[in-house]
């Protein structure tokens, strides 16, 4: 209903003058500012005005900032509409923040692609610098292995934990020096994603949430009446109870992070850690399990496991179904890496029961993740996820057999063995003899072929060889390769 100012009762419907100089009645301005979407109101039938009595939940979607209907200057200074104005400003700040996060993420991913190519080019040079360790590794004290059990207050794993490895894992200082030089580009990528993740934990919505709760808390502690001059329904005695009331009244999410950029940056940090884990595993293959590299790789796997646990929890809460499916696939991959690493280590006397219990635990976790992924995977990516799952299942089956000391290899033909024998014969001195380690892996002793020292099997780490021409009792002659010595 259109009225002239002459017809307006200013006592019941006052005139509001904007900063631009244009004016509207309060009832008209209430309509422009969509007050019915933010407050519960009662209409005064006599005067046609609305009295607002309580809060409505916030819309949960982006709203535009309102402006003067004549000059289009934003309306931002009238306290009556502060809730609507601030919510619109939050939307604008959040959109700007999201654009910044997307750009930072795109730049960091491009840098990570370059890092992967650079590490691939320098990998052979790095591996060649490492010397092989011959002493069997002793367990490193768990309390100093922060990479696998970081302090609870740390949201992100500091990159120093996978750089300073000499003291923790009893590695030669030169190994650490080579490692730091080689892995530095990956550390730079990790640091970029970590900063994006930290920024996601301090999104505009989080800043406003903390400021709002703090403001409401101070107000409630000083004055028990709410903004509508109502007394609380019950007396609040504890500060924690007041804070709970403030959180409900604030109406903003209290999860502490912006969902999309938080979970995506966390996923990329895992990708960097997987890259670091791959490079450390290559170093382990060169140096052998008789070194601290074994424990370093073990801790990296556990660190990735912890990150993936966090992603799975967040993705389930926030309904990020694609992220959840890919996180479960990554978890299957990490569990496969764990059991493969376990299989490289021989079962010590008296430790078989403990070893099999650990293997069974990993098997249970693997198939739980697999079944959950198959059940919850979104239709759009299901075919791709199932294909990757089948590949991981095959790898996991082989790794499980080896970890249980059930030797598992693809059949080798007699012709292939003959080719291997001829190739090795050119490199060994003397006649040489062929043997098998306790887990069935073939090895050769050069010169006279008799055992004069012990070493570790490069496949499983079991002790091989012997002393004073006496073969270890759990090593045996490889009759099949010995027979090849007499063939042309």
C-alpha positions as CSV (number, residue, x, y, z in Angstrom):
1,X,0.0,0.0,0.0
2,X,1.6,3.3,-1.2
3,X,1.4,6.3,1.1
4,X,2.8,9.8,1.1
5,X,4.9,10.9,4.0
6,X,2.1,13.2,5.0
7,X,-0.1,10.1,5.6
8,X,2.5,8.2,7.7
9,X,2.2,8.0,11.5
10,X,5.8,8.6,12.5
11,X,5.2,7.4,16.0
12,X,4.4,3.9,14.8
13,X,6.3,3.9,11.5
14,X,9.3,6.3,11.7
15,X,11.3,7.6,8.8
16,X,14.8,6.0,8.3
17,X,17.3,8.2,6.5
18,X,20.1,6.4,4.7
19,X,23.7,7.6,4.5
20,X,23.1,8.6,0.9
21,X,20.3,11.0,2.0
22,X,17.3,9.1,0.7
23,X,14.6,8.0,3.1
24,X,12.1,5.2,3.6
25,X,9.6,4.3,6.3
26,X,10.7,1.6,8.7
27,X,8.0,-0.8,7.4
28,X,9.2,-0.3,3.8
29,X,12.8,-0.8,4.8
30,X,11.9,-4.0,6.8
31,X,10.5,-5.4,3.5
32,X,13.6,-4.3,1.5
33,X,15.9,-5.9,4.1
34,X,13.8,-9.2,4.2
35,X,13.5,-9.0,7.9
36,X,10.8,-11.7,7.9
37,X,13.6,-14.2,6.9
38,X,15.7,-13.3,9.9
39,X,13.3,-12.6,12.7
40,X,9.9,-13.9,13.9
41,X,7.5,-11.0,14.0
42,X,4.0,-10.2,15.1
43,X,1.9,-7.7,13.0
44,X,0.1,-4.9,14.7
45,X,-3.2,-4.9,12.9
46,X,-4.1,-1.4,14.0
47,X,-1.0,0.3,12.6
48,X,0.2,-2.4,10.1
49,X,3.7,-2.5,11.6
50,X,5.7,-5.6,12.7
51,X,7.1,-6.2,16.2
52,X,10.0,-8.7,16.0
53,X,10.0,-11.1,19.0
54,X,12.8,-13.7,18.3
55,X,15.4,-14.9,15.8
56,X,15.0,-17.1,12.8
57,X,17.7,-19.5,11.7
58,X,20.1,-17.9,9.2
59,X,19.2,-18.8,5.5
60,X,22.3,-21.0,5.0
61,X,22.8,-19.6,1.5
62,X,24.5,-16.6,-0.1
63,X,22.4,-13.4,0.0
64,X,23.1,-10.2,-1.8
65,X,23.9,-6.9,-0.1
66,X,20.9,-4.6,-0.3
67,X,21.3,-1.0,-1.6
68,X,19.3,2.2,-1.9
69,X,16.5,1.8,-4.4
70,X,17.3,5.2,-5.9
71,X,21.1,5.6,-6.0
72,X,22.2,2.0,-5.4
73,X,24.5,2.9,-2.6
74,X,24.9,-0.2,-0.3
75,X,22.9,-0.1,3.0
76,X,25.4,-0.8,5.7
77,X,25.0,1.6,8.6
78,X,21.5,1.1,10.2
79,X,21.8,-1.0,13.4
80,X,18.3,-2.4,13.1
81,X,19.4,-4.4,10.1
82,X,22.8,-5.4,11.4
83,X,22.1,-9.1,11.3
84,X,21.0,-9.0,7.6
85,X,23.8,-6.6,6.6
86,X,26.6,-8.6,8.3
87,X,25.3,-11.9,6.9
88,X,25.5,-10.4,3.4
89,X,29.0,-9.1,4.1
90,X,30.0,-12.5,5.3
91,X,28.9,-14.0,2.0
92,X,30.9,-11.5,0.0
93,X,34.0,-12.0,2.1
94,X,33.6,-15.8,1.9
95,X,33.3,-15.6,-1.9
96,X,36.5,-13.5,-2.1
97,X,38.3,-15.8,0.3
98,X,37.2,-18.9,-1.7
99,X,38.5,-17.4,-5.0
100,X,41.8,-16.8,-3.2
101,X,41.9,-20.4,-1.9
102,X,41.1,-21.8,-5.4
103,X,43.9,-19.7,-7.0
104,X,46.4,-20.7,-4.3
105,X,45.4,-24.4,-4.7
106,X,45.8,-24.2,-8.5
107,X,49.3,-22.7,-8.2
108,X,50.3,-25.3,-5.6
109,X,49.1,-28.2,-7.7
110,X,51.1,-26.9,-10.7
111,X,54.2,-26.7,-8.5
112,X,53.6,-30.2,-7.3
113,X,53.5,-31.5,-10.9
114,X,56.8,-29.9,-11.6
115,X,58.2,-31.4,-8.3
116,X,57.2,-34.9,-9.4
117,X,59.0,-34.5,-12.7
118,X,62.1,-33.0,-11.0
119,X,62.3,-35.9,-8.5
120,X,62.0,-38.4,-11.2
121,X,64.9,-36.9,-13.1
122,X,67.1,-36.8,-10.0
123,X,66.1,-40.1,-8.5
124,X,68.9,-42.2,-10.0
125,X,71.5,-39.7,-8.9
126,X,70.1,-39.6,-5.3
127,X,70.0,-43.4,-5.0
128,X,73.5,-43.8,-6.3
129,X,74.8,-41.6,-3.4
130,X,73.4,-43.9,-0.7
131,X,75.6,-46.6,0.8
132,X,74.2,-50.0,1.8
133,X,73.8,-50.7,5.5
134,X,74.8,-54.1,6.8
135,X,73.8,-54.1,10.4
136,X,70.3,-55.3,11.2
137,X,68.1,-52.3,12.4
138,X,67.3,-52.0,16.1
139,X,63.9,-50.6,17.1
140,X,63.9,-46.9,17.5
141,X,62.5,-45.6,20.7
142,X,58.7,-44.8,20.0
143,X,58.7,-41.7,22.1
144,X,61.1,-39.9,19.7
145,X,59.2,-41.0,16.6
146,X,56.8,-38.0,16.4
147,X,56.1,-38.6,12.7
148,X,53.9,-41.6,13.6
149,X,52.4,-40.1,16.7
150,X,52.5,-36.3,16.5
151,X,51.3,-34.2,19.5
152,X,47.5,-33.8,19.6
153,X,47.7,-30.0,19.4
154,X,49.4,-30.2,15.9
155,X,46.8,-29.8,13.1
156,X,49.4,-30.4,10.4
157,X,52.6,-32.5,10.6
158,X,55.7,-30.2,10.5
159,X,57.9,-30.8,7.5
160,X,60.9,-31.0,9.8
161,X,59.7,-34.4,11.0
162,X,60.5,-35.9,7.6
163,X,63.7,-34.0,7.0
164,X,65.7,-34.4,10.2
165,X,66.0,-38.2,10.1
166,X,69.6,-38.9,11.1
167,X,69.2,-38.6,14.8
168,X,65.8,-40.2,15.1
169,X,66.4,-43.2,12.8
170,X,70.1,-43.7,13.4
171,X,71.0,-42.9,9.8
172,X,74.4,-41.7,8.6
173,X,74.6,-37.9,8.5
174,X,75.5,-38.0,4.8
175,X,72.2,-39.9,4.1
176,X,70.3,-37.0,5.7
177,X,72.2,-34.4,3.8
178,X,71.5,-36.2,0.4
179,X,67.9,-36.7,1.4
180,X,67.3,-33.0,2.3
181,X,68.8,-31.8,-0.9
182,X,66.8,-34.3,-3.0
183,X,63.4,-33.9,-1.3
184,X,63.5,-30.1,-0.9
185,X,61.0,-29.4,-3.8
186,X,58.5,-31.8,-2.2
187,X,58.9,-30.0,1.1
188,X,58.1,-26.7,-0.6
189,X,54.9,-28.2,-2.1
190,X,53.9,-29.6,1.3
191,X,54.5,-26.2,2.9
192,X,52.2,-24.5,0.3
193,X,49.3,-26.8,0.9
194,X,49.8,-26.6,4.7
195,X,49.4,-22.8,4.5
196,X,46.3,-23.2,2.4
197,X,45.0,-25.6,5.0
198,X,45.8,-23.3,7.9
199,X,44.0,-20.5,6.1
200,X,41.0,-22.7,5.7
201,X,40.9,-23.2,9.5
202,X,40.6,-19.4,9.8
203,X,37.9,-18.7,7.2
204,X,35.7,-15.5,7.5
205,X,32.9,-17.7,8.8
206,X,35.1,-18.9,11.6
207,X,36.3,-15.4,12.5
208,X,32.8,-14.2,12.6
209,X,31.7,-17.2,14.7
210,X,34.3,-16.5,17.3
211,X,33.6,-12.8,17.4
212,X,29.9,-13.4,17.7
213,X,30.2,-15.9,20.5
214,X,32.6,-13.7,22.4
215,X,30.3,-10.7,22.0
216,X,27.2,-12.7,23.1
217,X,29.1,-14.2,26.0
218,X,30.1,-10.8,27.4
219,X,26.6,-9.5,27.0
220,X,25.0,-12.4,28.7
221,X,27.4,-12.3,31.6
222,X,26.8,-8.5,32.1
223,X,23.1,-8.4,31.3
224,X,20.9,-11.5,31.5
225,X,18.2,-10.0,29.2
226,X,18.4,-10.9,25.5
227,X,18.0,-8.3,22.7
228,X,14.2,-8.6,23.0
229,X,14.3,-7.9,26.8
230,X,13.3,-11.5,27.7
231,X,14.7,-13.4,30.6
232,X,16.3,-16.8,29.9
233,X,14.1,-19.8,30.5
234,X,16.3,-21.1,33.2
235,X,19.1,-19.7,35.3
236,X,22.5,-20.3,33.8
237,X,25.3,-20.7,36.3
238,X,28.3,-22.1,34.5
239,X,30.3,-20.2,31.9
240,X,30.3,-23.4,29.7
241,X,26.5,-23.3,29.7
242,X,26.5,-19.7,28.7
243,X,28.9,-20.5,25.8
244,X,26.6,-23.3,24.6
245,X,23.7,-20.8,24.6
246,X,25.8,-18.3,22.7
247,X,26.8,-20.9,20.1
248,X,23.1,-21.7,19.5
249,X,22.1,-18.1,19.3
250,X,25.0,-17.2,17.0
251,X,23.6,-19.4,14.2
252,X,26.9,-20.0,12.4
253,X,28.8,-23.3,12.0
254,X,31.3,-24.1,14.7
255,X,33.3,-26.7,12.8
256,X,36.4,-24.5,12.6
257,X,37.2,-24.7,9.0
258,X,35.9,-24.0,5.5
259,X,35.0,-27.4,4.2
260,X,36.0,-27.5,0.5
261,X,39.4,-25.9,0.6
262,X,40.2,-27.5,4.0
263,X,39.6,-31.1,2.8
264,X,41.2,-30.5,-0.7
265,X,44.4,-29.0,0.8
266,X,44.5,-31.9,3.3
267,X,44.2,-34.4,0.4
268,X,47.0,-32.7,-1.5
269,X,49.2,-32.8,1.6
270,X,48.6,-36.5,1.7
271,X,49.6,-36.7,-2.0
272,X,52.9,-35.0,-1.2
273,X,53.5,-37.4,1.7
274,X,52.8,-40.3,-0.6
275,X,55.4,-38.9,-3.0
276,X,57.9,-38.6,-0.1
277,X,57.0,-42.1,1.0
278,X,57.7,-43.4,-2.5
279,X,61.1,-41.8,-2.6
280,X,62.0,-43.0,0.9
281,X,60.9,-46.6,-0.2
282,X,63.2,-46.4,-3.2
283,X,66.1,-45.4,-0.8
284,X,65.1,-48.4,1.4
285,X,65.3,-50.7,-1.6
286,X,68.9,-49.5,-2.2
287,X,70.1,-49.4,1.4
288,X,68.2,-52.5,2.6
289,X,65.9,-53.1,5.5
290,X,69.1,-53.3,7.7
291,X,68.9,-49.5,8.2
292,X,66.8,-46.8,9.9
293,X,65.2,-46.2,6.5
294,X,62.9,-49.1,7.3
295,X,61.5,-47.2,10.4
296,X,61.3,-44.0,8.5
297,X,59.1,-45.5,5.8
298,X,57.1,-47.2,8.5
299,X,56.5,-43.9,10.2
300,X,55.6,-42.2,7.0
301,X,52.9,-44.8,6.3
302,X,51.5,-44.3,9.8
303,X,51.5,-40.5,9.3
304,X,49.6,-40.8,6.1
305,X,47.2,-43.2,7.8
306,X,46.5,-40.5,10.5
307,X,45.8,-37.9,7.8
308,X,43.4,-40.2,6.0
309,X,41.5,-41.0,9.2
310,X,40.9,-37.3,9.6
311,X,39.8,-36.8,6.0
312,X,37.3,-39.8,6.2
313,X,35.7,-38.3,9.4
314,X,35.4,-34.8,7.9
315,X,34.1,-36.1,4.5
316,X,31.4,-38.2,6.2
317,X,30.3,-35.3,8.4
318,X,30.2,-32.8,5.5
319,X,28.8,-35.3,2.9
320,X,31.7,-35.0,0.5
321,X,31.0,-38.3,-1.1
322,X,33.7,-38.1,-3.8
323,X,36.4,-37.1,-1.3
324,X,35.3,-39.9,1.0
325,X,35.5,-42.6,-1.8
326,X,39.0,-41.4,-2.9
327,X,40.1,-41.2,0.8
328,X,39.1,-44.9,1.3
329,X,41.0,-45.9,-1.8
330,X,44.0,-44.1,-0.5
331,X,43.6,-45.8,2.8
332,X,43.5,-49.2,1.0
333,X,46.8,-48.2,-0.7
334,X,48.4,-47.2,2.6
335,X,47.3,-50.5,4.2
336,X,48.8,-52.3,1.3
337,X,52.1,-50.4,1.7
338,X,52.1,-51.3,5.4
339,X,51.7,-55.0,4.8
340,X,54.3,-54.9,2.0
341,X,56.8,-53.3,4.4
342,X,56.0,-55.8,7.0
343,X,56.7,-58.6,4.6
344,X,60.3,-57.3,4.0
345,X,61.1,-58.1,7.6
346,X,61.7,-61.7,8.6
347,X,59.7,-63.3,11.4
348,X,61.9,-63.5,14.4
349,X,61.9,-66.5,16.7
350,X,59.0,-66.3,19.2
351,X,57.4,-63.4,17.3
352,X,55.2,-65.3,14.8
353,X,52.0,-65.0,16.8
354,X,52.4,-61.3,17.2
355,X,53.3,-60.9,13.5
356,X,50.2,-62.9,12.3
357,X,48.0,-60.9,14.7
358,X,49.3,-57.7,13.1
359,X,48.7,-59.1,9.6
360,X,45.2,-60.1,10.5
361,X,44.5,-56.6,11.8
362,X,45.7,-55.0,8.6
363,X,43.6,-57.5,6.5
364,X,40.5,-56.6,8.5
365,X,41.1,-52.8,8.1
366,X,41.7,-53.2,4.4
367,X,38.5,-55.1,3.7
368,X,36.5,-52.8,5.9
369,X,37.6,-49.9,3.8
370,X,37.1,-51.8,0.6
371,X,33.5,-52.8,1.5
372,X,32.6,-49.2,2.7
373,X,34.0,-47.7,-0.5
374,X,32.0,-50.2,-2.7
375,X,28.8,-49.4,-0.7
376,X,29.1,-45.6,-0.6
377,X,30.9,-44.7,-3.8
378,X,29.0,-42.1,-5.9
379,X,27.8,-43.4,-9.3
380,X,29.8,-41.0,-11.3
381,X,33.2,-42.3,-10.2
382,X,32.2,-45.9,-9.2
383,X,33.7,-47.6,-12.3
384,X,37.0,-45.9,-11.8
385,X,37.1,-46.6,-8.1
386,X,36.2,-50.3,-8.6
387,X,38.9,-50.7,-11.2
388,X,41.5,-49.2,-8.8
389,X,40.1,-51.3,-6.0
390,X,40.6,-54.6,-8.0
391,X,44.3,-53.6,-8.6
392,X,44.9,-52.9,-4.9
393,X,43.1,-56.2,-3.9
394,X,45.5,-58.2,-6.1
395,X,48.6,-56.4,-4.6
396,X,47.3,-56.8,-1.1
397,X,46.7,-60.6,-1.6
398,X,50.3,-61.1,-2.7
399,X,51.7,-58.8,0.1
400,X,49.6,-60.8,2.6
401,X,51.1,-64.1,1.6
402,X,54.6,-62.7,1.8
403,X,54.0,-61.0,5.2
404,X,52.8,-64.4,6.6
405,X,55.9,-66.0,5.2
406,X,53.9,-67.9,2.7
407,X,56.3,-67.5,-0.2
408,X,54.4,-66.3,-3.2
409,X,55.9,-65.7,-6.6
410,X,54.7,-66.1,-10.2
411,X,56.1,-69.4,-11.6
412,X,59.5,-69.1,-13.2
413,X,60.2,-71.3,-16.2
414,X,63.3,-73.5,-16.5
415,X,64.4,-71.4,-19.5
416,X,64.2,-68.2,-17.4
417,X,66.2,-69.8,-14.6
418,X,68.9,-70.9,-17.1
419,X,69.1,-67.4,-18.5
420,X,69.5,-66.0,-14.9
421,X,72.2,-68.6,-14.1
422,X,74.2,-67.7,-17.2
423,X,73.9,-64.0,-16.5
424,X,75.1,-64.4,-12.9
425,X,77.9,-66.7,-13.9
426,X,79.7,-63.9,-15.8
427,X,79.7,-61.8,-12.6
428,X,80.7,-64.3,-9.9
429,X,84.3,-65.3,-9.2
430,X,85.3,-69.0,-9.0
431,X,82.7,-71.8,-9.3
432,X,80.3,-70.4,-6.8
433,X,77.3,-72.2,-5.2
434,X,73.6,-71.5,-4.9
435,X,71.5,-71.5,-1.8
436,X,68.1,-70.5,-0.4
437,X,67.3,-68.3,2.6
438,X,64.8,-69.4,5.3
439,X,62.0,-67.8,3.2
440,X,63.0,-69.6,0.0
441,X,64.8,-66.7,-1.8
442,X,67.7,-67.8,-3.9
443,X,71.2,-66.3,-3.5
444,X,74.8,-67.2,-4.6
445,X,78.1,-67.3,-2.9
446,X,81.1,-66.6,-5.2
447,X,84.7,-67.8,-5.1
448,X,84.8,-71.3,-3.6
449,X,81.0,-71.1,-2.9
450,X,81.4,-71.9,0.8
451,X,80.0,-69.6,3.5
452,X,82.6,-67.3,5.3
453,X,80.3,-64.5,6.5
454,X,76.7,-63.6,7.2
455,X,74.5,-61.0,5.5
456,X,70.8,-60.3,5.0
457,X,68.6,-61.5,2.2
458,X,67.8,-58.5,0.0
459,X,64.3,-59.7,-0.5
460,X,63.1,-60.4,3.1
461,X,66.0,-59.4,5.3
462,X,66.5,-63.0,6.8
463,X,70.1,-63.8,7.8
464,X,72.0,-65.8,5.1
465,X,75.4,-67.3,4.6
466,X,77.4,-68.7,7.5
467,X,80.9,-68.8,9.1
468,X,84.0,-71.0,8.6
469,X,82.6,-72.9,5.6
470,X,79.5,-73.8,7.7
471,X,76.1,-72.8,6.3
472,X,73.5,-71.5,8.7
473,X,71.1,-74.3,9.7
474,X,68.0,-72.6,8.3
475,X,69.7,-72.0,4.9
476,X,69.7,-74.8,2.3
477,X,71.3,-75.6,-1.0
478,X,69.3,-74.7,-4.1
479,X,69.5,-78.0,-5.9
480,X,67.8,-76.7,-9.1
481,X,70.3,-73.9,-9.7
482,X,73.2,-76.2,-8.8
483,X,72.1,-78.7,-11.5
484,X,72.3,-75.9,-14.0
485,X,76.0,-75.6,-13.4
486,X,76.7,-78.9,-15.2
487,X,74.6,-78.0,-18.3
488,X,76.1,-76.3,-21.4
